[in-house]
Amino acid sequence: MEIAQTTINYDDFAKLDLRVATVLDCKPHPNADKLLVLQIDLGTEKRQICAGLRQHVPPEQLIGKQIVVVANLAPRMMRGEMSQGMLIAATDTETKRVVTVTISEMVQPGSKVN
């Protein structure tokens, strides 16, 4: 089992703005074999994010799901598509299966994850 690589102070963790987002649309990235392009609703705004899940999750499976995103990550261009945040996912240590972190009950998009 993999243990945390380094410890951080609470103040470092508090800098992350983790929010619930509803996936409005999801398509394969036109210029990257490993990326999906998601349109998400963060309550007060809609954004686009790119996620390296194409080989793990069918795009249509994410539409309508509520996911956890890092909302205050600096935007960056990923193979010609702008990504304005990062989706949180888990990789099973034994099977290497990748799954998105989702919310078990519907909440308002933009709700803070504590």
Secondary structure, DSSP 8 states (H G I E B T S, - for coil): ----SS---HHHHHT--EEEEEEEEEEE-TT-TT-EEEEEE-SS-EEEEEES-TTTS-HHHHTT-EEEEETTS--EEETTEEE-SEE-EEE-TTT--EEE-B-SS---TT-B--
